[in-house]
């Protein structure tokens, strides 16, 4: 099926990507969803501006909402459905999207869902009346994306390795600060070990949430790891990715110097954040982002219980000095732009780097590294996925998801509350998306497979 993009002039398309990254991709907003959300959105914009919020950003949001509708009208009708095939069969993208929405709608506070080349669907609240300004949820609002941040870190590491003729099987020890004590077997850890959770670092009982600060990482390096860690089962740890906040600057030849720990922690965090802004976001025309919540409340998604009632939401706080394994604050639209390029583009990674990141059975940075099954009954799954979650068991949560199916179908889901009980209590968002995928199979097998899997 032919896919059309918005018929904006080229210069206007470039601007549109910054405001809503999906305008120039096959995915565009449903006009009926825009109409559904527009009244609440416009009412929220008429509220008084809070202290510290720049009024011009509120006018920009008016501009975004209006131009989303224009993009749809000028771009013509979006595809009703796209059939995507591989050697395992075909799926209906429309059914896949509808299945995810059907599992979420009315069961969560708010959600945004992208599937492949179809327009995103979004519904619910990004901010309730308990946290003025009340906002309907949109794909342009940012939140802490939790462990989906690991994919951003993975892309940046592969870029840096390629730029300096290094491989994922090179050792990381030469890039650890010279004044850090390296404990037993640290000198055996490779970049691959970190990106596949096989470094031997402590699990998330030590490295959970934002407990991935400079001092925590320094202590882990000093304590060392067990021999044979690379052959042992993978142990999920946020520290495997947060350590790149301290490695990336030396990898790039930028020696921070012998500063006090607090100053070096800030300098390395600044370098890491600037690097991803320059090498991951900017090439996709995404505005600079950070590991702290936005100060512009008109773009700030909060997380809630379900139902939210009068409970105040949370933005999960400042992760700047803990970022890498979690903590990036970006929008669902931003995530989709990145995952879509990993599936279909060549802006962020070369073909060889994408093959490494998506190599069966584990890949790099994905949850497949810890044998999560993205679809199908058994491991290894032929598809790749990554979930993120903060607040599990507290009643207030954020869930995020990014995956690629059929080699070319990017899927992104953001939910700003606990999941429906069947998935919150027994599984998680990976199982929710897998359930929706399994129900999207179609008998239309006339198309040629879009790809074949290789080890």
C-alpha positions as CSV (number, residue, x, y, z in Angstrom):
1,X,0.0,0.0,0.0
2,X,1.3,3.4,-0.9
3,X,2.0,5.7,2.1
4,X,1.5,9.4,1.8
5,X,3.0,12.1,3.9
6,X,1.6,15.6,4.7
7,X,1.7,17.9,1.7
8,X,3.5,20.7,3.5
9,X,6.3,22.6,1.7
10,X,9.7,21.1,2.6
11,X,10.6,23.9,4.9
12,X,7.3,23.7,6.8
13,X,7.7,20.0,7.1
14,X,11.0,20.5,8.9
15,X,9.3,22.8,11.4
16,X,6.4,20.4,11.8
17,X,8.7,17.6,12.8
18,X,9.9,19.5,15.7
19,X,6.4,20.2,17.0
20,X,5.0,16.8,16.2
21,X,7.5,14.3,15.0
22,X,5.0,12.1,13.3
23,X,3.7,14.7,10.7
24,X,6.2,13.7,8.0
25,X,6.1,10.0,8.9
26,X,3.4,7.6,7.7
27,X,1.8,8.0,11.1
28,X,-0.5,11.0,11.5
29,X,-3.2,12.0,14.0
30,X,-6.8,10.8,13.6
31,X,-8.9,13.9,13.0
32,X,-11.8,12.4,15.0
33,X,-9.5,11.9,18.0
34,X,-8.2,15.4,17.6
35,X,-11.8,16.7,17.6
36,X,-12.6,14.6,20.6
37,X,-9.7,16.0,22.6
38,X,-9.7,19.6,21.3
39,X,-12.4,21.1,23.5
40,X,-10.7,20.0,26.7
41,X,-7.3,21.0,25.4
42,X,-8.4,24.5,24.4
43,X,-10.2,25.0,27.8
44,X,-7.0,24.0,29.6
45,X,-5.0,26.5,27.6
46,X,-7.4,29.3,28.7
47,X,-6.4,28.8,32.4
48,X,-4.1,31.3,34.0
49,X,-0.4,30.8,33.3
50,X,1.4,29.4,36.4
51,X,4.5,31.1,37.8
52,X,7.6,30.3,35.8
53,X,5.7,29.1,32.7
54,X,6.4,31.1,29.6
55,X,3.1,32.2,27.9
56,X,4.5,31.8,24.4
57,X,4.7,28.0,24.9
58,X,1.0,28.0,25.6
59,X,0.4,29.7,22.3
60,X,2.7,27.1,20.7
61,X,0.4,24.4,22.0
62,X,-2.6,26.1,20.4
63,X,-0.5,26.1,17.2
64,X,0.3,22.4,17.6
65,X,-3.3,21.4,18.1
66,X,-4.5,23.4,15.1
67,X,-1.7,22.3,12.8
68,X,-2.3,18.6,13.7
69,X,-5.7,19.0,12.1
70,X,-4.3,20.8,9.1
71,X,-1.6,18.2,8.7
72,X,-4.3,15.5,8.4
73,X,-6.5,17.5,6.0
74,X,-3.6,18.5,3.8
75,X,-2.0,15.1,3.8
76,X,-5.1,13.4,2.6
77,X,-6.7,10.3,4.0
78,X,-4.4,8.1,6.1
79,X,-4.3,4.3,5.3
80,X,-7.2,2.4,6.7
81,X,-5.0,-0.6,7.3
82,X,-1.5,-2.0,6.5
83,X,-0.8,-5.7,6.3
84,X,2.7,-6.5,7.5
85,X,4.3,-9.9,6.8
86,X,7.3,-12.0,7.7
87,X,8.0,-15.7,7.4
88,X,5.9,-16.3,10.5
89,X,2.7,-14.9,8.8
90,X,0.9,-11.5,8.5
91,X,-0.8,-9.1,10.9
92,X,-3.2,-6.3,10.4
93,X,-1.7,-3.1,11.8
94,X,-5.2,-1.7,12.3
95,X,-6.2,-4.7,14.4
96,X,-3.0,-4.5,16.4
97,X,-3.6,-0.9,17.2
98,X,-7.3,-1.4,18.0
99,X,-6.5,-4.4,20.2
100,X,-4.0,-2.3,22.3
101,X,-6.5,0.5,22.6
102,X,-9.3,-1.9,23.5
103,X,-7.3,-3.3,26.4
104,X,-6.5,0.2,27.7
105,X,-9.5,2.4,27.0
106,X,-11.5,3.1,30.1
107,X,-9.1,1.1,32.2
108,X,-6.2,3.7,32.6
109,X,-5.9,7.4,33.3
110,X,-4.4,8.2,29.9
111,X,-2.6,6.5,27.1
112,X,-0.9,7.1,23.7
113,X,-0.5,4.3,21.2
114,X,1.5,4.1,18.0
115,X,1.5,1.1,15.7
116,X,3.5,1.2,12.4
117,X,2.2,3.4,9.6
118,X,-1.1,4.2,11.2
119,X,-2.0,7.4,13.1
120,X,-1.6,7.3,16.8
121,X,-4.6,7.0,19.1
122,X,-4.6,8.8,22.4
123,X,-7.2,9.3,25.1
124,X,-7.5,10.3,28.8
125,X,-5.8,12.9,30.9
126,X,-2.2,14.0,31.1
127,X,-3.0,16.2,34.1
128,X,-6.1,16.2,36.1
129,X,-7.9,19.1,37.8
130,X,-5.9,18.2,41.0
131,X,-2.8,19.5,39.2
132,X,-3.7,22.6,37.2
133,X,-3.6,23.1,34.3
134,X,-5.8,20.1,33.5
135,X,-4.7,18.6,30.2
136,X,-6.0,16.0,27.8
137,X,-3.3,13.6,26.8
138,X,-1.4,14.3,23.6
139,X,1.6,12.6,21.9
140,X,3.6,15.8,22.4
141,X,3.6,15.8,26.2
142,X,6.7,14.5,28.0
143,X,7.1,12.2,30.9
144,X,9.9,10.1,32.5
145,X,10.1,7.1,30.1
146,X,11.8,4.9,32.7
147,X,13.8,2.0,31.3
148,X,13.0,2.8,27.7
149,X,15.8,5.3,28.3
150,X,18.1,2.3,27.9
151,X,17.4,2.3,24.1
152,X,18.6,5.9,23.8
153,X,21.8,5.0,25.7
154,X,22.3,1.9,23.5
155,X,22.1,4.0,20.3
156,X,24.5,6.6,21.6
157,X,27.0,3.9,22.7
158,X,26.9,2.2,19.3
159,X,27.4,5.5,17.6
160,X,30.4,6.4,19.8
161,X,32.0,2.9,19.3
162,X,31.6,3.2,15.5
163,X,33.1,6.7,15.4
164,X,36.2,5.5,17.2
165,X,36.7,2.2,15.4
166,X,35.8,0.2,18.6
167,X,33.5,-2.8,18.8
168,X,31.0,-4.1,21.3
169,X,33.6,-6.8,22.2
170,X,36.2,-4.3,23.3
171,X,36.9,-3.9,27.0
172,X,35.4,-0.9,29.0
173,X,38.2,-0.7,31.6
174,X,40.4,1.7,29.6
175,X,37.5,4.2,29.7
176,X,37.0,4.1,33.5
177,X,38.3,7.1,35.4
178,X,42.0,6.6,36.2
179,X,41.5,7.4,39.9
180,X,38.6,4.9,40.3
181,X,39.7,1.7,41.9
182,X,38.9,-1.3,39.6
183,X,38.0,-4.4,41.6
184,X,38.3,-8.0,40.6
185,X,37.4,-8.9,37.0
186,X,36.3,-5.4,36.0
187,X,39.0,-5.6,33.4
188,X,37.1,-8.5,31.7
189,X,33.8,-6.5,31.1
190,X,33.1,-5.6,27.5
191,X,30.6,-3.2,26.0
192,X,28.5,-6.2,24.9
193,X,28.4,-7.4,28.5
194,X,26.9,-4.1,29.7
195,X,24.4,-3.9,26.8
196,X,23.2,-7.4,27.5
197,X,23.1,-7.3,31.3
198,X,26.0,-9.8,31.6
199,X,28.5,-7.6,33.4
200,X,28.0,-9.1,36.8
201,X,26.9,-5.8,38.2
202,X,24.4,-6.0,41.1
203,X,20.7,-6.4,40.3
204,X,18.1,-3.7,40.9
205,X,17.9,-4.5,44.6
206,X,21.1,-2.3,44.5
207,X,20.6,-0.4,41.2
208,X,16.8,0.0,41.1
209,X,15.1,3.2,40.1
210,X,17.4,6.2,40.3
211,X,19.9,4.6,42.6
212,X,22.5,4.8,39.9
213,X,24.4,7.9,41.0
214,X,28.1,8.6,40.6
215,X,28.9,7.2,44.1
216,X,26.9,4.0,43.5
217,X,28.7,3.3,40.2
218,X,32.1,4.1,41.7
219,X,31.4,1.7,44.6
220,X,30.3,-1.1,42.2
221,X,33.5,-0.7,40.1
222,X,35.6,-0.9,43.3
223,X,33.8,-4.0,44.5
224,X,34.4,-5.9,41.3
225,X,32.4,-8.7,39.8
226,X,32.5,-12.5,39.8
227,X,34.6,-14.4,37.3
228,X,32.7,-15.9,34.4
229,X,30.0,-13.3,34.5
230,X,29.7,-13.2,30.7
231,X,28.7,-16.9,30.7
232,X,26.2,-16.6,33.6
233,X,22.5,-15.8,33.1
234,X,21.8,-12.1,32.4
235,X,21.0,-10.1,35.6
236,X,18.9,-7.0,34.9
237,X,20.5,-3.9,36.3
238,X,20.0,-0.2,35.7
239,X,23.7,0.2,36.5
240,X,24.7,-1.5,33.3
241,X,23.4,1.5,31.4
242,X,23.9,4.2,33.9
243,X,27.6,3.5,33.8
244,X,27.7,4.9,30.3
245,X,27.0,8.3,31.8
246,X,30.6,8.0,33.2
247,X,32.1,6.2,30.2
248,X,30.9,8.2,27.3
249,X,33.0,11.3,28.0
250,X,36.3,9.3,28.1
251,X,35.2,7.2,25.1
252,X,34.9,10.5,23.2
253,X,38.3,11.7,24.3
254,X,36.9,14.3,26.6
255,X,38.8,13.9,29.9
256,X,36.8,15.6,32.6
257,X,39.8,15.9,34.9
258,X,40.5,15.2,38.5
259,X,37.5,17.1,40.0
260,X,35.8,16.5,43.3
261,X,33.2,13.8,42.9
262,X,30.2,16.1,43.0
263,X,31.6,18.3,40.2
264,X,32.7,15.4,38.1
265,X,29.2,13.8,38.5
266,X,27.6,17.0,37.2
267,X,30.2,17.3,34.3
268,X,29.7,13.7,33.2
269,X,25.9,14.0,33.3
270,X,26.1,17.2,31.3
271,X,28.3,15.5,28.7
272,X,26.0,12.4,28.4
273,X,22.8,14.5,28.1
274,X,24.4,16.8,25.5
275,X,25.7,13.9,23.5
276,X,22.3,12.3,23.2
277,X,20.7,15.6,22.3
278,X,23.3,16.1,19.6
279,X,23.5,12.6,18.2
280,X,20.1,11.0,18.8
281,X,17.5,13.8,19.0
282,X,18.9,16.5,16.7
283,X,19.3,14.2,13.7
284,X,15.6,13.4,14.0
285,X,14.7,17.1,14.4
286,X,13.7,16.6,18.0
287,X,14.2,19.6,20.3
288,X,16.7,19.3,23.1
289,X,15.5,17.1,26.0
290,X,16.7,16.3,29.4
291,X,16.5,13.9,32.4
292,X,14.4,16.4,34.4
293,X,10.7,17.2,34.0
294,X,9.8,20.1,31.8
295,X,9.1,23.3,33.6
296,X,6.4,24.1,31.1
297,X,3.2,22.6,32.6
298,X,1.4,22.7,29.3
299,X,3.7,19.9,28.1
300,X,4.2,18.1,31.4
301,X,2.4,14.7,31.7
302,X,2.0,13.5,35.3
303,X,1.4,9.9,36.5
304,X,-1.6,8.9,38.6
305,X,-3.5,6.0,40.2
306,X,-6.5,4.7,38.4
307,X,-9.0,6.1,38.8
308,X,-7.1,9.3,39.7
309,X,-9.9,10.9,41.8
310,X,-8.4,13.9,43.5
311,X,-4.9,12.4,44.0
312,X,-2.0,14.7,43.0
313,X,0.1,13.3,40.2
314,X,3.9,12.9,40.1
315,X,6.6,13.8,37.6
316,X,9.1,11.4,39.1
317,X,11.6,14.1,39.9
318,X,15.1,15.1,38.8
319,X,17.1,12.2,37.4
320,X,19.9,14.2,35.9
321,X,22.6,12.6,38.1
322,X,21.1,9.2,37.7
323,X,20.2,9.1,34.0
324,X,21.1,6.3,31.5
325,X,19.2,3.3,32.7
326,X,16.1,5.4,33.1
327,X,15.2,9.1,33.6
328,X,14.9,10.6,30.1
329,X,11.8,12.9,29.9
330,X,10.5,12.9,26.4
331,X,7.2,12.4,24.6
332,X,5.5,9.4,23.1
333,X,6.0,11.1,19.7
334,X,9.7,11.4,20.4
335,X,10.0,7.7,21.3
336,X,8.2,6.8,18.1
337,X,10.5,8.9,15.9
338,X,13.5,7.1,17.4
339,X,12.0,3.6,17.1
340,X,10.7,4.2,13.6
341,X,14.2,5.1,12.5
342,X,15.6,2.0,14.1
343,X,13.0,-0.1,12.2
344,X,12.9,1.7,8.9
345,X,15.5,4.4,8.7
346,X,19.3,5.0,8.6
347,X,19.7,8.3,10.4
348,X,20.8,7.0,13.8
349,X,22.6,3.8,13.0
350,X,24.2,2.2,10.0
351,X,22.8,-1.1,8.7
352,X,25.6,-3.0,10.5
353,X,24.9,-1.3,13.8
354,X,21.2,-2.0,13.4
355,X,22.0,-5.6,12.7
356,X,24.0,-5.8,15.9
357,X,21.3,-4.1,18.0
358,X,18.6,-6.5,16.6
359,X,20.7,-9.7,16.3
360,X,18.9,-12.8,17.4
361,X,18.2,-14.0,20.0
362,X,19.1,-11.2,22.5
363,X,20.0,-8.0,20.7
364,X,21.4,-5.1,22.5
365,X,19.5,-2.8,25.0
366,X,16.2,-4.7,24.5
367,X,14.5,-6.8,27.2
368,X,15.2,-9.8,25.0
369,X,18.6,-9.7,26.7
370,X,16.9,-11.0,29.9
371,X,14.8,-13.5,27.9
372,X,11.6,-11.5,27.8
373,X,9.1,-12.8,25.2
374,X,7.8,-9.9,23.1
375,X,5.4,-12.2,21.2
376,X,4.7,-15.9,20.8
377,X,4.8,-18.7,23.5
378,X,8.5,-19.3,23.7
379,X,11.9,-17.7,23.8
380,X,13.5,-16.6,21.6
381,X,11.0,-14.2,20.3
382,X,11.7,-13.0,16.7
383,X,10.7,-9.5,17.7
384,X,12.3,-6.9,20.0
385,X,10.8,-4.9,22.8
386,X,11.6,-2.8,25.8
387,X,9.4,-1.8,28.7
388,X,9.7,0.8,31.4
389,X,7.9,1.2,34.7
390,X,8.1,3.5,37.8
391,X,6.1,3.2,40.9
392,X,5.2,-0.5,40.7
393,X,3.0,-1.4,43.6
394,X,2.5,2.1,44.9
395,X,-0.7,2.8,43.1
396,X,0.8,5.7,41.0
397,X,2.7,4.5,38.0
398,X,4.1,5.2,34.6
399,X,4.3,2.5,32.0
400,X,6.3,2.8,28.7
401,X,6.9,0.4,25.8
402,X,8.9,0.4,22.6
403,X,9.2,-2.5,20.2
404,X,9.6,-3.6,16.6
405,X,7.4,-6.3,15.0
406,X,7.7,-7.8,11.5
407,X,11.1,-6.0,11.2
408,X,9.4,-2.8,10.1
409,X,6.5,-2.2,12.5
410,X,7.5,0.1,15.3
411,X,5.1,0.1,18.4
412,X,5.1,2.7,21.2
413,X,2.8,2.8,24.2
414,X,2.8,5.3,27.1
415,X,0.3,4.8,30.0
416,X,0.4,7.3,32.9
417,X,-1.3,5.0,35.5
418,X,-1.3,1.3,36.5
419,X,-2.3,-1.1,33.8
420,X,-5.6,-3.0,33.7
421,X,-5.5,-5.6,36.5
422,X,-5.0,-8.6,34.3
423,X,-1.6,-7.1,33.2
424,X,-0.7,-5.0,36.3
425,X,-1.1,-7.9,38.8
426,X,0.3,-10.8,36.8
427,X,2.3,-9.6,33.9
428,X,3.2,-6.2,32.5
429,X,3.0,-4.0,29.4
430,X,5.0,-6.5,27.4
431,X,2.3,-9.1,27.8
432,X,-0.4,-6.6,27.1
433,X,1.2,-5.7,23.7
434,X,1.9,-9.4,23.0
435,X,-1.8,-10.2,23.6
436,X,-2.8,-7.5,21.2
437,X,-0.3,-8.7,18.6
438,X,-1.5,-12.3,18.9
439,X,-5.1,-11.2,18.1
440,X,-4.0,-9.2,15.1
441,X,-3.1,-12.2,12.8
442,X,-4.7,-12.1,9.4
443,X,-5.2,-14.7,6.7
444,X,-4.1,-12.2,4.1
445,X,-0.8,-13.8,3.3
446,X,-0.5,-12.5,-0.3
447,X,2.2,-10.1,0.5
448,X,5.9,-10.9,0.4
449,X,7.7,-11.1,3.8
450,X,9.2,-7.7,4.7
451,X,12.3,-9.4,6.1
452,X,13.9,-12.6,7.1
453,X,15.6,-13.3,10.5
454,X,19.2,-14.0,10.8
455,X,21.2,-15.1,13.8
